Amino acid sequence: MDDFLNTFLNWEYIWEVFPDLLGTGLLNTLILSVFSALIGTVLGMLLATMGLSSKAWLRWPARVYTDIFRGLPAILTILVIGQGGGILIPSLSRNPYPLGILALSLIAAAYIGEIFRAGIQSVEKGQMEASRALGMSYTKAMTLVVIPQGVRRVLPALVNQFIALVKDSSLVYFLGFLAEQRDLFRIGQDLAANTGNLSPLVAAGAVYLVITVPLTHLVNYIDKKLRTGKKIRVDDDGGQTELLNAGKVPMS
């Protein structure tokens, strides 16, 4: 038992690694995750609209892209883009940070695109038909009516995808970042390799949990809100009647 505690919970190494984890690792992990999520969301929406197009020359490239980037292991995609980008653009070989963000963005786009596509397809066809009957063009109806409803329905899945992206950001350490560019995992791994003790990695895992656990509860909160709606009050013969859910009808 003492050996186990000394290997995984050596407080000397945990306190030693925490300043770097919070000062360098946390910032870089959030930069990699947030920028990748933003770029991936934009590309994902583009893929979703292309995938729903009636034109085959738009639909098929989106389908092929999604199949490739969802089918390949994330680490393989990161290595191919990171190493290949450095060969094509030699200046990036000395600083692969942007390539790490690009690789994570392309991976995220494939998953986010499918999430958006499912959300948009879940919107009732009557919404589009009613919008067109009001004189809206197809593009305007999609932009103002269908897509906003579809995105709202998949918010929990999008937050889940961001959680996965935070964890996948640990894989970019294979690209060999500079000391000040290291993410949480790489900082923990470096000290663990130098000391032969796994406590720094446990500390890194704890910081990952600080990021992901609140996001997990946020997903549950959003999902509950979307399922139950919100309380509203309506006038009923001069009085106030409270409805438990926005979708429920008051009893007469």
Salt bridges, closest charged atoms under 4 A:
ASP67 OD1 - ARG63 NH2 3.20
GLU114 OE1 - ARG63 NH2 3.79
GLU114 OE1 - ARG70 NH1 3.58
GLU114 OE1 - ARG117 NH2 2.83
GLU124 OE1 - ARG153 NH2 3.19
ASP190 OD2 - ARG182 NH1 2.91
ASP190 OD1 - ARG186 NE 2.92
ASP223 OD2 - ARG227 NE 2.91
GLU242 OE2 - LYS231 NZ 3.79
GLU242 OE1 - ARG233 NH2 3.17
